Amino acid sequence: MLIKPLMIVAGLMLVLAGCSTETQTRRTLHYENPLSRAWETVIMPDQPLKLHRHDYPRAIVVLEGGVLTLVNENHEKSGELVLETGKTYWLEADPPGELHGDINEGRRPVRVVVVEFRSK
């Protein structure tokens, strides 16, 4: 009977359509309240995050690790951040007035969830 194989193929197509294949560097807000905010960041190879700053300390949960090159406002290398899959890191707030960018020079996306803790 042809109906069952067609149903299986249609179901497989629906599953594959729901699969996410990341192609762009992005940030997706998960939640925000007066005490904290959480978002997911995906940094694709050779698609840096624009210059930004973190006014509050934060925890970074690494879903897919890699090495990020940090650059300052003059686009000069200011450090590296080695992120291991499955680990969580604590980062303090950035110094006042300083901006940085994050560049993934690897071959695979770096994917993290950032939880920022706002002080009262």
For each residue, the residues with C-beta under 8 A, 3 or more apart:
1: 4
2: 5 6
3: 6 7
4: 1 7 8
5: 2 8 9
6: 2 3 9 10
7: 3 4 10 11
8: 4 5 11 12
9: 5 6 12 13
10: 6 7 13 14
11: 7 8 14 15
12: 8 9 15 16
13: 9 10 16 17
14: 10 11 17 18
15: 11 12 18 19
16: 12 13 19
17: 13 14
18: 14 15
19: 15 16
20:
21:
22: 26 42 44 109 111
23: 44
24: 42 44 47
25: 42 43 44 47 48 49 104
26: 22 41 42
27: 39 40 41 49
28: 39 40 41
29: 32 37 38 39
30: 38 39 40 113
31: 36 37 38
32: 29 36 37 38
33: 36 37
34: 118
35: 117 118 120
36: 31 32 33 115 116 117 118
37: 29 31 32 33 115 116 118
38: 29 30 31 32 113 114 115 116
39: 27 28 29 30 113 114
40: 27 28 30 63 111 112 113 114
41: 26 27 28 49 111 112 113 114
42: 22 24 25 26 109 110 111
43: 25 47 48 49 66 68 102 103 104 109 110 111
44: 22 23 24 25 47 104 109
45: 104 105 106 107 108 109
46: 103 104 105
47: 24 25 43 44 104
48: 25 43 71 101 102 103 104
49: 25 27 41 43 52 101 102 103
50: 101
51: 73 99 100 101
52: 49 99 100 101
53: 94 98 99 100
54: 57 58 91 93 94 116
55: 93 94
56: 93 116 117 118 119
57: 54 90 91 92 93 116 117
58: 54 90 91 114 115 116 117
59: 88 89 90 91 114 115 117
60: 83 88 89 90 91 112 113 114 115
61: 88 112 113 114 115
62: 65 83 84 85 86 87 88 89 110 111 112
63: 40 85 111 112 113
64: 85 108 109 110 111 112
65: 62 82 83 84 85 86 87 110
66: 43 83 104 106 108 109 110
67: 80 81 82 83 104 105 106
68: 43 80 81 83 102 103 104 110
69: 77 79 80 102 103 104 105
70: 77 78 79 80 81 100 101 102 103
71: 48 75 76 77 78 100 101 102 103
72: 75 76 78 98 99 100
73: 51 98 99
74:
75: 71 72 101
76: 71 72
77: 69 70 71
78: 70 71 72 100
79: 69 70
80: 67 68 69 70
81: 67 68 70 102
82: 65 67
83: 60 62 65 66 67 68 87 89 110 112
84: 62 65 87
85: 62 63 64 65
86: 62 65
87: 62 65 83 84
88: 59 60 61 62
89: 59 60 62 83
90: 57 58 59 60
91: 54 57 58 59 60
92: 57
93: 54 55 56 57
94: 53 54 55 98 99 100
95: 98
96:
97:
98: 53 72 73 94 95
99: 51 52 53 72 73 94
100: 51 52 53 70 71 72 78 94
101: 48 49 50 51 52 70 71 75
102: 43 48 49 68 69 70 71 81
103: 43 46 48 49 68 69 70 71
104: 25 43 44 45 46 47 48 66 67 68 69 109 110
105: 45 46 67 69
106: 45 66 67 110
107: 45
108: 45 64 66
109: 22 42 43 44 45 64 66 104
110: 42 43 62 64 65 66 68 83 104 106
111: 22 40 41 42 43 62 63 64
112: 40 41 60 61 62 63 64 83
113: 30 38 39 40 41 60 61 63
114: 38 39 40 41 58 59 60 61
115: 36 37 38 58 59 60 61
116: 36 37 38 54 56 57 58
117: 35 36 56 57 58 59
118: 34 35 36 37 56
119: 56
120: 35
